[in-house]
Amino acid sequence: MKIALLGYGKMGKVIERIALERGHEIVLKKDQDNTFEGLLNADVAIDFSVPDSAVINISECLNNGIPVISGTTGWLSDYPKMVALCEDKNGSFIYGSNFSLGVNVFFELNEYLAKMMANLKQYNVSMEEIHHIQKLDAPSGTAITLAEGVIKNTDYSNWTLETPNSNEIHIEAKRIENVPGTHSIFYDSEVDQIEIKHTAHSREGFALGAVVAAEWLVDKKGVFTMKDVLFNGSKL
Protein backbone atom coordinates (compact mmCIF):
# COMPACT_ATOMS: atom_id res chain seq x y z
CA MET A 1 0.00 0.00 0.00
CA LYS A 2 1.25 3.49 -0.88
CA ILE A 3 0.76 6.08 1.86
CA ALA A 4 0.93 9.89 1.81
CA LEU A 5 1.92 11.43 5.14
CA LEU A 6 0.33 14.85 5.61
CA GLY A 7 2.26 16.18 8.58
CA TYR A 8 5.82 15.01 9.11
CA GLY A 9 6.57 15.96 12.69
CA LYS A 10 7.31 13.57 15.54
CA MET A 11 4.07 11.67 14.99
CA GLY A 12 4.52 11.50 11.24
CA LYS A 13 7.97 9.97 11.65
CA VAL A 14 6.67 7.25 13.98
CA ILE A 15 3.84 6.50 11.54
CA GLU A 16 6.39 6.25 8.75
CA ARG A 17 8.47 3.70 10.65
CA ILE A 18 5.50 1.52 11.55
CA ALA A 19 4.08 1.72 8.02
CA LEU A 20 7.41 0.59 6.57
CA GLU A 21 7.60 -2.25 9.12
CA ARG A 22 4.16 -3.40 7.94
CA GLY A 23 5.34 -3.49 4.31
CA HIS A 24 3.94 -0.19 3.01
CA GLU A 25 5.57 2.51 0.88
CA ILE A 26 5.64 6.23 1.69
CA VAL A 27 5.07 8.35 -1.45
CA LEU A 28 4.70 11.79 0.17
CA LYS A 29 6.04 13.34 3.38
CA LYS A 30 4.41 16.76 3.59
CA ASP A 31 5.09 19.40 6.21
CA GLN A 32 3.67 22.93 6.11
CA ASP A 33 6.20 24.08 3.50
CA ASN A 34 5.87 21.20 1.01
CA THR A 35 3.47 20.81 -1.89
CA PHE A 36 1.06 17.93 -2.48
CA GLU A 37 3.30 16.49 -5.20
CA GLY A 38 3.09 12.72 -4.98
CA LEU A 39 -0.38 12.63 -3.42
CA LEU A 40 -2.00 11.18 -6.54
CA ASN A 41 0.33 8.18 -6.31
CA ALA A 42 -1.06 7.28 -2.88
CA ASP A 43 -3.63 4.62 -2.03
CA VAL A 44 -4.44 6.43 1.22
CA ALA A 45 -3.36 9.53 3.13
CA ILE A 46 -2.73 9.94 6.85
CA ASP A 47 -3.11 13.47 8.24
CA PHE A 48 -1.36 14.28 11.52
CA SER A 49 -0.66 17.94 10.87
CA VAL A 50 -1.78 21.08 12.74
CA PRO A 51 -5.28 22.58 13.12
CA ASP A 52 -4.69 25.26 10.46
CA SER A 53 -3.65 22.65 7.87
CA ALA A 54 -6.11 19.84 8.52
CA VAL A 55 -9.05 21.09 6.45
CA ILE A 56 -6.78 21.93 3.50
CA ASN A 57 -5.17 18.49 3.65
CA ILE A 58 -8.42 16.57 3.98
CA SER A 59 -10.09 18.60 1.22
CA GLU A 60 -7.18 18.01 -1.14
CA CYS A 61 -7.46 14.27 -0.61
CA LEU A 62 -11.22 14.08 -0.99
CA ASN A 63 -11.19 16.29 -4.09
CA ASN A 64 -8.67 13.92 -5.68
CA GLY A 65 -10.30 10.64 -4.70
CA ILE A 66 -7.68 9.69 -2.08
CA PRO A 67 -9.01 7.99 1.07
CA VAL A 68 -7.87 9.98 4.11
CA ILE A 69 -7.71 9.51 7.84
CA SER A 70 -7.07 12.43 10.16
CA GLY A 71 -5.86 12.42 13.73
CA THR A 72 -5.36 16.18 13.89
CA THR A 73 -7.44 17.85 16.59
CA GLY A 74 -8.51 21.44 17.15
CA TRP A 75 -10.33 21.95 13.81
CA LEU A 76 -13.65 20.21 14.44
CA SER A 77 -15.85 23.25 13.81
CA ASP A 78 -15.25 22.36 10.12
CA TYR A 79 -15.88 18.63 10.54
CA PRO A 80 -19.44 18.79 9.10
CA LYS A 81 -18.01 20.45 5.98
CA MET A 82 -15.55 17.60 5.52
CA VAL A 83 -18.31 15.02 5.99
CA ALA A 84 -20.41 16.82 3.35
CA LEU A 85 -17.43 16.98 0.97
CA CYS A 86 -16.73 13.29 1.45
CA GLU A 87 -20.33 12.43 0.69
CA ASP A 88 -20.38 14.75 -2.34
CA LYS A 89 -17.21 13.18 -3.76
CA ASN A 90 -18.19 9.59 -2.80
CA GLY A 91 -14.95 9.54 -0.86
CA SER A 92 -13.47 7.75 2.13
CA PHE A 93 -12.76 9.49 5.42
CA ILE A 94 -12.04 8.66 9.05
CA TYR A 95 -11.52 11.27 11.74
CA GLY A 96 -10.37 10.09 15.15
CA SER A 97 -9.57 12.18 18.18
CA ASN A 98 -7.25 9.31 19.11
CA PHE A 99 -6.21 6.36 16.94
CA SER A 100 -4.71 4.30 19.75
CA LEU A 101 -6.39 0.91 19.80
CA GLY A 102 -6.30 0.94 23.62
CA VAL A 103 -7.86 4.39 23.82
CA ASN A 104 -10.71 3.31 21.54
CA VAL A 105 -11.41 0.40 23.88
CA PHE A 106 -11.26 3.00 26.68
CA PHE A 107 -13.90 5.09 24.86
CA GLU A 108 -16.26 2.11 24.96
CA LEU A 109 -15.48 1.42 28.63
CA ASN A 110 -16.14 5.09 29.44
CA GLU A 111 -19.60 4.99 27.86
CA TYR A 112 -20.46 1.70 29.55
CA LEU A 113 -19.49 3.09 32.96
CA ALA A 114 -21.44 6.31 32.30
CA LYS A 115 -24.58 4.27 31.62
CA MET A 116 -24.08 2.36 34.88
CA MET A 117 -23.58 5.59 36.87
CA ALA A 118 -26.34 7.65 35.25
CA ASN A 119 -28.88 7.13 38.04
CA LEU A 120 -26.39 7.48 40.90
CA LYS A 121 -26.85 11.22 41.40
CA GLN A 122 -24.57 11.34 44.46
CA TYR A 123 -21.53 11.05 42.16
CA ASN A 124 -20.00 14.07 40.43
CA VAL A 125 -18.00 13.50 37.24
CA SER A 126 -14.72 15.24 36.48
CA MET A 127 -11.81 14.56 34.15
CA GLU A 128 -8.09 15.16 33.87
CA GLU A 129 -5.89 15.03 30.77
CA ILE A 130 -2.10 15.38 30.64
CA HIS A 131 -0.05 15.91 27.48
CA HIS A 132 3.37 17.11 26.34
CA ILE A 133 3.93 20.86 26.22
CA GLN A 134 4.00 20.92 22.40
CA LYS A 135 0.30 20.01 22.20
CA LEU A 136 -1.51 23.07 20.82
CA ASP A 137 -5.13 22.45 21.83
CA ALA A 138 -6.66 22.10 25.29
CA PRO A 139 -8.52 20.11 26.29
CA SER A 140 -7.34 17.30 24.05
CA GLY A 141 -9.60 15.86 21.39
CA THR A 142 -9.51 12.61 23.33
CA ALA A 143 -10.76 14.35 26.48
CA ILE A 144 -13.59 15.95 24.50
CA THR A 145 -14.58 12.56 23.08
CA LEU A 146 -14.60 11.08 26.59
CA ALA A 147 -16.69 13.98 27.91
CA GLU A 148 -19.14 13.58 25.03
CA GLY A 149 -19.43 9.89 25.88
CA VAL A 150 -20.45 10.76 29.43
CA ILE A 151 -22.83 13.51 28.28
CA LYS A 152 -24.56 11.14 25.87
CA ASN A 153 -25.38 8.72 28.66
CA THR A 154 -26.08 10.99 31.65
CA ASP A 155 -27.78 14.26 32.61
CA TYR A 156 -24.62 16.29 32.02
CA SER A 157 -24.98 18.70 29.11
CA ASN A 158 -21.54 20.26 28.62
CA TRP A 159 -17.89 20.26 29.65
CA THR A 160 -15.74 23.17 30.77
CA LEU A 161 -12.17 24.07 31.67
CA GLU A 162 -13.52 26.62 34.16
CA THR A 163 -15.40 26.18 37.44
CA PRO A 164 -18.30 23.91 36.45
CA ASN A 165 -22.00 24.37 36.90
CA SER A 166 -23.97 21.40 38.20
CA ASN A 167 -24.65 20.12 34.68
CA GLU A 168 -21.05 20.54 33.45
CA ILE A 169 -18.07 18.19 33.52
CA HIS A 170 -14.89 19.89 34.65
CA ILE A 171 -11.82 18.97 32.58
CA GLU A 172 -8.40 19.81 33.99
CA ALA A 173 -5.85 20.08 31.17
CA LYS A 174 -2.19 19.81 32.16
CA ARG A 175 0.88 20.21 29.94
CA ILE A 176 4.03 18.45 31.14
CA GLU A 177 7.21 17.68 29.21
CA ASN A 178 7.44 14.22 27.57
CA VAL A 179 3.95 12.97 28.43
CA PRO A 180 2.38 11.22 25.39
CA GLY A 181 -1.12 11.30 26.85
CA THR A 182 -2.92 10.38 30.08
CA HIS A 183 -6.71 10.58 30.53
CA SER A 184 -8.67 9.96 33.72
CA ILE A 185 -12.39 10.07 34.51
CA PHE A 186 -13.45 10.41 38.15
CA TYR A 187 -16.79 9.72 39.80
CA ASP A 188 -16.69 11.31 43.27
CA SER A 189 -19.16 10.98 46.11
CA GLU A 190 -18.88 11.77 49.81
CA VAL A 191 -17.96 8.18 50.58
CA ASP A 192 -15.78 7.01 47.70
CA GLN A 193 -14.28 7.61 44.27
CA ILE A 194 -14.37 5.53 41.10
CA GLU A 195 -11.62 6.21 38.57
CA ILE A 196 -10.85 4.83 35.11
CA LYS A 197 -7.61 5.82 33.43
CA HIS A 198 -5.65 5.33 30.23
CA THR A 199 -1.94 6.06 30.12
CA ALA A 200 0.00 6.08 26.85
CA HIS A 201 3.62 5.03 27.22
CA SER A 202 4.73 6.27 23.79
CA ARG A 203 3.47 7.58 20.45
CA GLU A 204 3.64 4.10 18.93
CA GLY A 205 0.12 3.14 19.99
CA PHE A 206 -1.33 6.15 18.17
CA ALA A 207 0.80 5.48 15.10
CA LEU A 208 -0.09 1.78 14.91
CA GLY A 209 -3.79 2.58 15.14
CA ALA A 210 -3.47 5.16 12.36
CA VAL A 211 -1.77 2.68 10.04
CA VAL A 212 -4.32 -0.03 10.87
CA ALA A 213 -7.13 2.45 10.10
CA ALA A 214 -5.49 3.35 6.79
CA GLU A 215 -5.22 -0.32 5.84
CA TRP A 216 -8.90 -0.82 6.69
CA LEU A 217 -10.16 2.28 4.85
CA VAL A 218 -8.42 1.88 1.51
CA ASP A 219 -11.14 -0.13 -0.28
CA LYS A 220 -14.20 1.45 1.34
CA LYS A 221 -16.48 4.43 0.66
CA GLY A 222 -18.06 6.64 3.28
CA VAL A 223 -17.42 8.39 6.58
CA PHE A 224 -16.26 6.05 9.34
CA THR A 225 -14.88 6.05 12.89
CA MET A 226 -12.36 3.97 14.77
CA LYS A 227 -15.26 1.95 16.15
CA ASP A 228 -15.85 0.69 12.59
CA VAL A 229 -12.16 -0.19 12.29
CA LEU A 230 -11.99 -2.03 15.62
CA PHE A 231 -15.14 -4.06 15.28
CA ASN A 232 -15.37 -4.74 11.54
CA GLY A 233 -12.52 -7.01 10.63
CA SER A 234 -9.32 -4.95 10.70
CA LYS A 235 -6.03 -6.81 11.00
CA LEU A 236 -4.74 -5.60 14.37
Salt bridges, closest charged atoms under 4 A:
GLU16 OE2 - LYS29 NZ 3.24
GLU21 OE2 - ARG17 NH1 3.24
ASP78 OD1 - LYS81 NZ 3.28
GLU108 OE2 - LYS227 NZ 3.42
GLU111 OE1 - LYS152 NZ 3.07
GLU128 OE2 - LYS174 NZ 3.02
GLU129 OE1 - HIS131 ND1 2.73
GLU129 OE1 - ARG175 NH1 2.81
ASP137 OD1 - LYS135 NZ 3.24
ASP155 OD2 - LYS121 NZ 2.55
GLU204 OE2 - ARG17 NH2 2.52
GLU215 OE2 - ARG22 NE 2.88
GLU215 OE2 - HIS24 NE2 2.67
ASP219 OD1 - LYS220 NZ 3.18
